[in-house]
Amino acid sequence: MNKYSLLAVSLLVSMSSFAQTKNLPAPNMQRKTLSVMETFQQRKSVREYSDKMLSDQDLADLLWAAQGKNRPDGHITAPTAMNRQEIRLYVFTAQDVSLYDPQTHTLSQVTTGDHRDIVAAGQNFTKTAPVVLVMVADMDKFGSTNQHAQWMVAVDTGIVSENINLYCAAAGLCTVPRGSMNANAIRELLGLSENQIPLINNPVGFPK
Ligand SMILES: Cc1cc2nc3c(=O)[nH]c(=O)nc-3n(C[C@H](O)[C@H](O)[C@H](O)COP(=O)(O)O)c2cc1C
């Protein structure tokens, strides 16, 4: 192998370690949570988080509750109009940004580094949440961009966010749904097209 082939191989190896895909633990159906009625009683917006990190199991259960696959035919925990499943769910942490795949229950790294500041957009408490979930509506996957389609994807996004709100209340985590964020910077960072629209985000952590 000459030095150019060696260089190409090492470049490929470093690129493949960059674009990692991580299997998440299966959702824990035995997790101790509040009842549905207690959950509604507890649901509230919280804007202060402790330093405690979420474990892999915590994150896996949170993402699955948000919009994980819950039936063998590929349907997910969040209903979507015409089952288009057009909401992309990104996970921002202090280490990197990843995309959740509901069908394989995996996380694929999109980029490295701490980019929570562009989601915070001035609301600094967002940067203190160990996990910030960003919901991006993919109008191409929905199949239309007309006004009715825009309403439907907004409703679908709200449902995913509410799954997160309720899961957090039930499982002893805390969160707040946020419309504020630097959508243009997020678009640029994630390489989104103009039909992929960051709509809402949920910082998630443990109570302080
Ligand atoms: C669509 C939507 C957008 C919101 N955007 C923000 C936001 O950008 N920043 C924020 O701190 N709270 C935001 N909130 C949270 C609301 O301020 C909060 O839900 C409201 O004050 C009621 O409080 P509660 O959630 O504790 O019942 C948003 C809520 C919704 C539903």
The ligand as an SDF file (V2000), in Angstrom:
LIG
                    3D

 31 33  0  0  0  0  0  0  0  0999 V2000
  -45.7660   26.3400   21.5330 C   0  0  0  0  0  0  0  0  0  0  0  0
  -45.0940   26.7740   22.8190 C   0  0  0  0  0  0  0  0  0  0  0  0
  -43.9790   27.5810   22.7560 C   0  0  0  0  0  0  0  0  0  0  0  0
  -43.3240   27.9590   23.9460 C   0  0  0  0  0  0  0  0  0  0  0  0
  -42.1690   28.6750   23.8690 N   0  0  0  0  0  0  0  0  0  0  0  0
  -41.4830   28.9510   25.0120 C   0  0  0  0  0  0  0  0  0  0  0  0
  -40.2160   29.5960   24.9460 C   0  0  0  0  0  0  0  0  0  0  0  0
  -39.7020   29.9030   23.8780 O   0  0  0  0  0  0  0  0  0  0  0  0
  -39.5680   29.8200   26.1050 N   0  0  0  0  0  0  0  0  0  0  0  0
  -40.0980   29.4670   27.3150 C   0  0  0  0  0  0  0  0  0  0  0  0
  -39.4490   29.7110   28.3310 O   0  0  0  0  0  0  0  0  0  0  0  0
  -41.2920   28.8620   27.4130 N   0  0  0  0  0  0  0  0  0  0  0  0
  -41.9970   28.5810   26.2930 C   0  0  0  0  0  0  0  0  0  0  0  0
  -43.1950   27.9080   26.3590 N   0  0  0  0  0  0  0  0  0  0  0  0
  -43.7160   27.4890   27.6610 C   0  0  0  0  0  0  0  0  0  0  0  0
  -44.9160   28.3370   28.1050 C   0  0  0  0  0  0  0  0  0  0  0  0
  -44.4490   29.6160   28.5100 O   0  0  0  0  0  0  0  0  0  0  0  0
  -45.6180   27.6210   29.2550 C   0  0  0  0  0  0  0  0  0  0  0  0
  -46.1260   26.3910   28.7700 O   0  0  0  0  0  0  0  0  0  0  0  0
  -46.7570   28.4650   29.7890 C   0  0  0  0  0  0  0  0  0  0  0  0
  -46.2640   29.6040   30.4730 O   0  0  0  0  0  0  0  0  0  0  0  0
  -47.6530   27.6980   30.7510 C   0  0  0  0  0  0  0  0  0  0  0  0
  -46.8910   27.1700   31.8350 O   0  0  0  0  0  0  0  0  0  0  0  0
  -46.9040   25.6200   32.1430 P   0  0  0  0  0  0  0  0  0  0  0  0
  -46.2840   24.8970   30.9650 O   0  0  0  0  0  0  0  0  0  0  0  0
  -46.0930   25.4570   33.4000 O   0  0  0  0  0  0  0  0  0  0  0  0
  -48.3320   25.2060   32.3340 O   0  0  0  0  0  0  0  0  0  0  0  0
  -43.8600   27.5510   25.1970 C   0  0  0  0  0  0  0  0  0  0  0  0
  -44.9920   26.7400   25.2230 C   0  0  0  0  0  0  0  0  0  0  0  0
  -45.6020   26.3460   24.0630 C   0  0  0  0  0  0  0  0  0  0  0  0
  -46.8130   25.4310   24.1450 C   0  0  0  0  0  0  0  0  0  0  0  0
  1  2  1  0
  2  3  1  0
  2 30  2  0
  3  4  2  0
  4  5  1  0
  4 28  1  0
  5  6  2  0
  6  7  1  0
  6 13  1  0
  7  8  2  0
  7  9  1  0
  9 10  1  0
 10 11  2  0
 10 12  1  0
 12 13  2  0
 13 14  1  0
 14 15  1  0
 14 28  1  0
 15 16  1  0
 16 17  1  0
 16 18  1  0
 18 19  1  0
 18 20  1  0
 20 21  1  0
 20 22  1  0
 22 23  1  0
 23 24  1  0
 24 25  2  0
 24 26  1  0
 24 27  1  0
 28 29  2  0
 29 30  1  0
 30 31  1  0
M  END
$$$$
